[in-house]
Amino acid sequence: MARREPSGTPATAALATAGVAFTQHTYDHDPSARSYGLEAAEVLGLPPEQVFKTLLVDTGTGLAVAVVPVAGSLDLKAMAGALGVKKVTMADPAAAERSSGYVVGGISPIGQKRALPTVVDETADLFDVVYVSGGRRGLDLGLSPADLVAVTGASVADIAR
């Protein structure tokens, strides 16, 4: 069911404002889950390759956002190359929360407090719909990869391994 009214989180409000069709998928988050993204895929019955996690990296001059499948990990060298910088490191979780306005495990690439350079892994294009965090633990949003790229102003590159 596509939701268009702003409700719930800054991510759902941003999608509604942009006129992007999306679906909301809620589940009871287990605080003992070892991986937020893999938990979402399993509970929602989705292939882990189709569920994407949002990671913030530090470029040395600021933060940037990487969106990669929960089944894999971020290739830091590839991310640096996609951003045109020498190197990136994983952002401090507290800095990621301050910048995005979301809590770790619920960071959405959509509707962050500050617009950051964003790179979506190219495997997103393999699917008609991809799933990303909706801005809180226990909420994922389904939308087209093209809409994800458009609403975040992202570039697309091979950044996952």
Stockholm file with secondary structure:
# STOCKHOLM 1.0

chainA/1-161         MARREPSGTPATAALATAGVAFTQHTYDHDPSARSYGLEAAEVLGLPPEQVFKTLLVDTGTGLAVAVVPVAGSLDLKAMAGALGVKKVTMADPAAAERSSGYVVGGISPIGQKRALPTVVDETADLFDVVYVSGGRRGLDLGLSPADLVAVTGASVADIAR
#=GR chainA/1-161 SS CCCCSCCSSHHHHHHHHHTCCCEEEECCCCTTCSCHHHHHHHHHTCCGGGBEEEEEEECSSSEEEEEEETTSCBCHHHHHHHHTSSCCEECCHHHHHHHHSSCTTSCCSSSCSSCCCEEEEGGGGGCSCEEEECSSTTEEEEECHHHHHHHHTCEEECCBC
#=GC SS_cons         CCCCSCCSSHHHHHHHHHTCCCEEEECCCCTTCSCHHHHHHHHHTCCGGGBEEEEEEECSSSEEEEEEETTSCBCHHHHHHHHTSSCCEECCHHHHHHHHSSCTTSCCSSSCSSCCCEEEEGGGGGCSCEEEECSSTTEEEEECHHHHHHHHTCEEECCBC
//
